Amino acid sequence: MSTVQRITTRNARFQQWQSLLTNRNKRSRAGEFLVQGVRPISLAVQYGWPVHALIYDAERKPSKWLEELLGTVRADLIAMAPEMVAELGEKNEAPPEVVAVVEMPADDLGRIPVEDDFLGVVLDRPTSPGNIGSIIRSADALGAHGLIVAGHAADVYDPKSVRASTGSLFFLPAVRVPAPSDVVAWVAAQRDRGKPIVVVGTDEHGDCDVFDFDFTQPTLLLIGNETSGLSGAWREACDFMVSIPMVGAASSLNAANAATALLYEASRQRITVAGSGRLPRGRRR
């Protein structure tokens, strides 16, 4: 086990970690973010994400899980007063048993694997970190291979996003890019190497209903901004537009619900295609 350091005052190091909760620029400069919860921390370790520090309650007897974690993970071990751990864990009452400081990976589209069965998701300028985390969770559960957050958007590594992903962030590659052009160039490069990705956007006036489109081909789904939908640049990049049939007074779904509906239909088709034959493909726009 590494040597345990004790922090009992809100010193500079504590303040730096505290800033990771609310300050995106400081997260980016430090190249690290905070992870709370047994499952997310366990998955971060399982999938090889570098852990810089494990911060735990100095006055609480560690559980068997935490004892094993402290004994096997190569990281700074920080024993801290419970009220300070509670601040980093964003809990007003009982502090979490441990908070991990984890290294961010590079925002490299090469992290996303592209094979013949590729399924990916692009979020266009999402404003809610909770929605980002929820979509990462759905994408992981429904067989996607990666997620891209494009434009001026909420942060993938915001604590609300990390919590909402319930650990899926550490399995599913999630990459931030500044503009649609980065993704358009990446898609073109994949096509050049024989991976014919189709880019599919969503709109209430789509070319066809989601049920009538063939999602068994390599597909990149575009999910628009919660308020304004897809930007003009993304609409121009789409090969097809599909709509989600709805009844009742609702005219749209929020981003997380729309993404989950599309991913579920893609997953359903991919599971059943072997027995039912291929669906007709929509016409390229």
HELIX and SHEET records of a PDB file:
HELIX    1   1 ALA A   12  SER A   19  1                                   8    
HELIX    2   2 ARG A   24  ALA A   30  1                                   7    
HELIX    3   3 VAL A   38  GLN A   46  1                                   9    
HELIX    4   4 LYS A   64  THR A   72  1                                   9    
HELIX    5   5 PRO A   82  LEU A   88  1                                   7    
HELIX    6   6 LEU A  109  ARG A  111  5                                   3    
HELIX    7   7 PRO A  129  ALA A  141  1                                  13    
HELIX    8   8 PRO A  159  ALA A  164  1                                   6    
HELIX    9   9 SER A  168  PHE A  170  5                                   3    
HELIX   10  10 PRO A  180  ASP A  192  1                                  13    
HELIX   11  11 VAL A  210  ASP A  212  5                                   3    
HELIX   12  12 GLY A  232  ALA A  237  1                                   6    
HELIX   13  13 ALA A  255  SER A  276  1                                  22    
SHEET    1   A 5 VAL A   4  ILE A   7  0                                        
SHEET    2   A 5 ASP A  76  MET A  80  1                                        
SHEET    3   A 5 VAL A  51  ASP A  57  1                                        
SHEET    4   A 5 VAL A  98  GLU A 103 -1                                        
SHEET    5   A 5 GLU A  32  GLN A  36 -1                                        
SHEET    1   B 7 ALA A 174  VAL A 177  0                                        
SHEET    2   B 7 GLY A 146  ALA A 150  1                                        
SHEET    3   B 7 LEU A 119  ASP A 124  1                                        
SHEET    4   B 7 THR A 219  ILE A 223  1                                        
SHEET    5   B 7 VAL A 198  THR A 202  1                                        
SHEET    6   B 7 PHE A 240  SER A 243  1                                        
SHEET    7   B 7 CYS A 208  ASP A 209  1                                        
END                                                                             
